[in-house]
Amino acid sequence: MSTTSPDLSGVEWLKSSHSGNGGGSCVEWPPSLEIVGVIPVRDSKRPQGPVLTVPKAAWPAFTGAIRGGGLPAG
């Protein structure tokens, strides 16, 4: 995984339906963005903050680890 990404200015981001309205963990991604091989994600509470790019091949393991509590919150 990488913390570098292509220019994402002007991209429309979609908040995860699992984020809820309670102000908790808010993850979003640009579903219409065509980036070969990676999925960019960011914290919706910090839209100017860093973007994490996850390789598409690693996405199922990444999201599974999040669902299973295998990644520390921070």
C-alpha positions, 0 to 999 in steps of 0.5 A, spaced: 500 500 500 502 507 498 500 513 501 502 517 494 496 518 489 495 521 482 491 528 482 485 527 485 482 534 485 475 535 482 474 528 484 467 526 487 468 522 493 463 517 496 462 516 503 461 508 505 454 506 507 458 503 513 460 510 516 453 512 519 451 519 521 455 518 528 461 522 526 465 515 527 469 512 522 468 515 515 471 512 509 470 514 502 473 513 495 471 516 488 467 510 485 467 513 478 475 514 478 479 510 473 486 508 476 489 502 473 491 497 479 489 501 485 483 504 489 484 510 493 481 511 500 481 517 505 478 519 511 472 524 510 473 528 516 480 530 513 478 531 506 485 535 505 489 529 508 493 523 505 490 518 501 491 511 501 492 507 495 490 500 495 492 495 490 486 492 487 488 485 488 489 487 495 482 490 496 479 484 499 484 482 504 484 490 506 477 490 507 476 484 510 481 486 515 477 492 517 471 488 518 474 483 522 478 488 526 485 486 524 487 494 523 488 498 528 484 505 529 488 511 528 
